[in-house]
Amino acid sequence: MQSIYHMCPSEMIGDMLYPLNTLRELYPLVYEREMIKYQDHPHYQYLQARSIPKLNCLWHDVVHCFSIHPNLLYRALQERELPVRPERTFFQIPLTTLQAGQVVVL
């Protein structure tokens, strides 16, 4: 694995990814827009207060990424006849840009 991936927000502002709690401070309107997609999640309230002990922070204090290339995910979804949105784009983040001690694999 040389990179990790994060889906680009549909209405990206700037070129930097921020954790939700940071986004709330920097761009409150963008934060509100992004939080709408979590409102119907069954664990929504739990996730807001969930702690990540190894980083000593909250769930919304980090940017969540995945290690599987998006093309492989799309292919697996299509094979199972599940809906995909091929127009979505992803950030490809080289592992060399991550700071040691600030990454946790869950």
C-alpha positions as CSV (number, residue, x, y, z in Angstrom):
1,M,0.0,0.0,0.0
2,Q,1.5,3.3,-1.1
3,S,-1.5,5.6,-0.6
4,I,-4.8,6.0,1.2
5,Y,-8.0,7.5,-0.3
6,H,-10.7,9.9,0.8
7,M,-13.8,10.8,-1.3
8,C,-13.8,14.4,-2.4
9,P,-16.8,16.3,-1.0
10,S,-19.3,17.1,-3.8
11,E,-18.9,20.8,-3.2
12,M,-15.2,21.0,-2.2
13,I,-14.0,24.4,-1.0
14,G,-10.2,24.9,-1.3
15,D,-7.8,22.0,-1.6
16,M,-7.4,20.9,2.0
17,L,-9.2,18.1,3.9
18,Y,-10.3,19.0,7.4
19,P,-11.8,16.9,10.2
20,L,-15.4,17.7,10.9
21,N,-14.7,19.4,14.2
22,T,-12.1,21.7,12.5
23,L,-14.4,22.3,9.6
24,R,-17.1,23.5,12.1
25,E,-14.7,26.2,13.3
26,L,-13.3,27.3,9.9
27,Y,-16.3,26.9,7.6
28,P,-19.5,26.6,9.7
29,L,-21.9,26.6,6.7
30,V,-19.9,23.9,5.0
31,Y,-19.8,21.9,8.3
32,E,-23.6,22.1,8.5
33,R,-24.0,21.0,4.9
34,E,-21.6,18.0,5.4
35,M,-23.3,16.9,8.7
36,I,-26.7,16.5,7.0
37,K,-25.5,13.2,5.4
38,Y,-24.9,11.7,8.9
39,Q,-28.3,12.7,10.4
40,D,-30.0,9.4,9.6
41,H,-27.0,7.2,10.5
42,P,-28.1,4.9,13.3
43,H,-24.9,5.6,15.3
44,Y,-24.8,9.4,14.7
45,Q,-25.0,10.5,18.3
46,Y,-22.5,7.9,19.4
47,L,-19.9,8.8,16.7
48,Q,-19.9,12.5,17.7
49,A,-18.7,11.6,21.2
50,R,-16.6,8.5,20.3
51,S,-13.0,8.7,21.4
52,I,-10.0,7.4,19.6
53,P,-7.7,6.5,22.5
54,K,-4.5,6.0,20.5
55,L,-4.8,9.6,19.2
56,N,-6.4,11.0,22.3
57,C,-9.1,12.7,20.3
58,L,-12.7,12.4,19.1
59,W,-14.0,10.6,16.1
60,H,-14.8,13.9,14.3
61,D,-11.3,15.2,15.0
62,V,-9.8,13.0,12.3
63,V,-10.0,12.5,8.6
64,H,-11.2,9.0,7.9
65,C,-9.6,7.3,4.8
66,F,-9.5,3.9,3.3
67,S,-6.6,1.8,1.9
68,I,-8.4,0.1,-1.0
69,H,-8.2,1.8,-4.4
70,P,-11.7,3.3,-5.3
71,N,-11.7,1.4,-8.6
72,L,-11.6,-1.9,-6.7
73,L,-14.5,-0.8,-4.5
74,Y,-16.6,0.3,-7.5
75,R,-15.9,-2.9,-9.3
76,A,-17.0,-4.9,-6.2
77,L,-20.2,-2.9,-5.9
78,Q,-21.0,-3.2,-9.5
79,E,-20.5,-7.0,-9.4
80,R,-23.1,-7.2,-6.6
81,E,-25.4,-4.9,-8.7
82,L,-25.3,-2.2,-6.0
83,P,-25.5,1.5,-6.9
84,V,-22.3,3.4,-7.6
85,R,-21.6,7.0,-8.4
86,P,-18.7,6.9,-10.9
87,E,-18.6,10.7,-11.2
88,R,-17.2,10.9,-7.6
89,T,-13.6,11.7,-7.3
90,F,-11.1,10.8,-4.6
91,F,-8.0,12.3,-3.0
92,Q,-5.1,9.9,-3.3
93,I,-2.9,10.6,-0.3
94,P,0.7,9.2,-0.4
95,L,1.7,7.5,2.9
96,T,4.9,9.5,2.8
97,T,3.0,12.7,3.5
98,L,1.5,11.3,6.8
99,Q,3.2,12.2,10.1
100,A,4.3,9.3,12.3
101,G,2.2,9.0,15.4
102,Q,-0.8,10.7,13.9
103,V,-2.2,7.7,12.0
104,V,-4.2,4.8,13.4
105,V,-5.5,1.8,11.5
106,L,-8.9,0.6,12.7
